[in-house]
Each structure stands twice: as C-alpha cells, then as structure tokens.
Amino acid sequence: MDAFALVPPEWTKSATHAFDFCCPSCKKPPIKAKSVWLNRRAPVSTSDRRRKYQEFYLCECGVSWWGWSDDRPPSELGSK
C-alpha cells in the first residue's frame, strides 16, 4: 500500500477519529500500524495558515483509525 496514493484504501472507510493519536482499541502507537494512508487531497487550513492532513492507520489489531497530522506527538528520533 502506498501511503501517498490518491485513492483511499478500503479499510479507511471504517476508521474512527482517535483523539490520543494511538489505536483507540489496543492503544498501540502509529509506528506499529500495518498500513498507513495520508489524505493529501483534502487539507484543512488552521487559523495561522498552516495545513493539516488526516493520517489514517490500520493497526495490527485490525482497527482502523485516523488523527490530524498536527496532533501527532514529536518523534523520539528527532530528540537525540
């Protein structure tokens, strides 16, 4: 699966909004997802003119969820 494909994968249709930016069912982080898709066709502009995107994840447990790109916590890789 191409995360940047223009057509969304079938599993995104049942995705729920996860407010904690992890799987709402098993609480695994997005790094553990089986598949990822970024909705680049419908960005939302914030009040400070920044764009945010929906990021869709298919968890190892089979649950699909999404969160806003600006809600993603900072990466641990960038702090070293």
C-alpha positions in Angstrom: 0.0 0.0 0.0 1.3 3.4 -1.0 0.8 5.9 1.8 0.6 8.7 -0.8 -1.9 7.0 -3.2 -4.6 9.4 -4.4 -7.4 6.8 -3.9 -8.0 5.8 -0.3 -7.8 2.1 0.6 -11.0 0.3 1.5 -10.1 0.0 5.2 -10.2 3.8 5.7 -14.0 3.8 5.3 -14.5 2.3 8.8 -11.8 4.5 10.5 -12.7 6.3 13.7 -11.1 9.5 14.9 -8.5 8.7 17.7 -8.0 11.8 19.9 -4.9 10.3 21.7 -3.1 9.6 18.4 -3.0 5.9 19.1 -5.2 2.9 18.3 -8.5 3.5 20.2 -8.8 -0.2 20.7 -5.4 -1.5 21.9 -3.6 1.8 22.4 -0.6 0.9 20.1 1.2 3.9 18.6 1.1 4.6 14.8 4.6 3.1 14.3 3.0 -0.3 14.9 0.4 0.1 12.2 0.2 -2.5 9.4 -0.8 0.2 6.8 -0.8 4.0 6.6 -2.6 6.4 4.2 -2.3 10.2 4.2 -5.3 12.1 2.9 -3.4 14.8 0.9 -6.4 15.7 -1.3 -8.3 17.5 1.5 -6.0 19.6 3.7 -7.5 21.8 6.3 -6.1 25.3 7.0 -5.6 26.4 10.5 -6.0 29.9 11.8 -2.3 30.5 11.5 -2.4 29.5 7.8 -0.8 26.1 8.3 -2.1 23.0 6.7 -3.0 19.8 8.5 -3.9 16.5 7.0 -5.8 13.3 8.0 -3.5 10.4 8.7 -5.1 7.0 8.5 -3.7 3.9 10.2 -4.6 0.3 10.1 -3.5 -1.2 13.4 -2.0 -4.7 14.0 -5.2 -5.5 15.9 -7.3 -4.8 12.8 -8.9 -1.5 13.9 -8.6 1.5 11.5 -8.3 5.0 13.0 -7.2 8.5 12.0 -5.8 11.6 13.5 -4.8 15.1 12.4 -1.2 15.5 11.3 -0.7 18.4 13.8 -1.9 16.1 16.7 1.0 13.6 16.1 3.4 13.7 19.1 7.0 14.7 18.3 9.2 11.8 17.2 11.7 10.4 19.6 14.1 10.1 16.7 14.5 13.8 16.4 15.4 14.4 20.1 18.7 12.5 20.0 
